C-alpha cells in the first residue's frame, strides 16, 4: 500500500477552525473532497484544497498513481507555535492575544483492490463446444 504524504506547516489559522473543515473531507475520495472544498464558504478550505492538489500531483509524479484510485486515509491538524501579542485593557492592564498557527499532515492512499485490477486483467473463459 503506497502512502503519499503532503504537509503544510505554519498556516496562520487556528487549528480549531481548520479541524472543522478537515472533519468534512476525512476518509473521502480525492475528487469528492476537492468538490466539497470548492463549495465550502470557510477560510480554511482554500489552504486545504491547495494541499490536497499538491498531494495529488505528488502521487501522480512520484508514484505514478491515478487520481481516481486515491482517497484521504489520514488528515491530521496539529497546533503550531503561537505568537503572543499584548492587548490593552482598562485601568492600565494588558491581556495576551494568542495568534495560533497550524501544522496539517495529509496522507493519501490507493483504494484497496484498485492496484490489483490495474495489474492483472481478468482471464477470458473459453466456451466449450
C-alpha positions in Angstrom: 0.0 0.0 0.0 1.6 3.2 -1.2 1.3 6.3 1.1 1.6 9.8 -0.3 2.4 12.4 2.4 1.8 16.1 2.0 2.5 18.6 4.7 1.5 22.2 5.3 3.3 23.9 8.2 2.9 27.3 9.9 -0.5 28.1 8.5 -1.6 31.3 10.2 -5.0 29.9 11.2 -6.3 28.4 14.5 -6.2 24.6 14.5 -9.8 24.5 15.8 -11.1 26.3 12.7 -9.0 24.1 10.3 -10.2 20.9 12.1 -13.9 21.8 11.3 -13.1 21.8 7.6 -10.8 18.7 7.8 -13.6 16.7 9.5 -15.7 17.1 6.4 -13.3 15.6 3.9 -11.5 13.0 6.1 -11.9 9.5 4.5 -13.3 10.6 1.2 -12.1 10.2 -2.3 -9.9 13.0 -3.6 -12.4 14.1 -6.3 -15.2 14.3 -3.9 -13.1 16.1 -1.4 -12.0 18.7 -3.9 -15.6 19.4 -4.9 -16.5 19.8 -1.2 -13.7 22.2 -0.6 -14.6 24.3 -3.6 -18.1 24.8 -2.4 -17.4 25.4 1.3 -17.5 29.0 2.4 -14.8 28.7 5.1 -11.5 30.4 5.0 -9.6 27.1 5.9 -10.9 25.4 2.7 -8.5 27.2 0.4 -5.3 26.0 2.1 -6.7 22.5 2.4 -7.6 22.5 -1.3 -4.1 23.6 -2.3 -2.6 20.9 0.0 -4.8 18.2 -1.5 -4.0 19.3 -5.0 -0.3 19.2 -4.1 -0.7 15.6 -2.7 -2.5 14.5 -5.9 0.3 16.0 -8.1 2.9 14.3 -5.9 1.1 11.0 -6.2 1.0 11.2 -10.0 4.6 12.4 -10.4 6.5 10.4 -7.8 4.4 7.2 -7.5 2.6 7.1 -10.9 -0.8 6.8 -9.2 -4.0 7.9 -10.9 -6.3 10.4 -9.2 -9.3 8.0 -9.5 -8.0 5.4 -7.1 -6.9 7.8 -4.3 -8.6 8.6 -1.0 -7.7 10.6 2.1 -6.6 8.0 4.6 -5.4 10.4 7.3 -5.8 14.1 7.8 -4.2 15.5 10.9 -4.3 19.1 12.1 -1.9 19.9 14.9 -1.1 23.2 16.6 2.0 25.1 15.7 3.8 27.8 17.6 1.8 30.7 18.9 2.7 34.4 18.5 1.7 36.3 21.6 0.6 40.0 21.4 -0.5 42.3 24.2 -3.9 43.9 24.0 -4.7 47.0 26.2 -7.4 46.7 28.7 -8.9 49.1 31.2 -7.0 50.6 34.2 -3.6 50.1 32.6 -3.8 46.3 32.3 -2.9 44.2 29.3 -4.3 40.9 28.0 -2.5 38.5 25.8 -3.8 37.7 22.3 -2.6 34.4 21.0 -2.1 34.2 17.2 -2.3 30.5 16.6 -0.8 28.5 13.8 -1.5 25.0 12.4 0.5 22.1 11.0 -1.5 20.0 8.6 -0.5 16.4 7.6 -2.3 14.8 4.7 -1.8 11.1 3.8 -3.3 9.7 0.6 -3.6 6.0 -0.2 -4.9 3.9 -3.0 -8.3 2.3 -2.5 -7.9 -1.5 -1.8 -8.2 -3.6 -4.9 -7.5 -0.8 -7.4 -3.9 -1.7 -7.9 -4.8 -5.4 -8.3 -7.3 -4.6 -11.1 -4.8 -2.5 -13.0 -2.0 -5.0 -12.7 -3.9 -8.1 -13.8 -6.6 -8.3 -16.4 -9.4 -10.8 -15.9 -8.9 -14.1 -17.9 -11.4 -14.9 -20.5 -13.1 -18.2 -20.2 -13.3 -20.3 -23.2 -16.7 -21.7 -24.0 -16.7 -25.5 -24.5 -18.4 -26.5 -27.7 
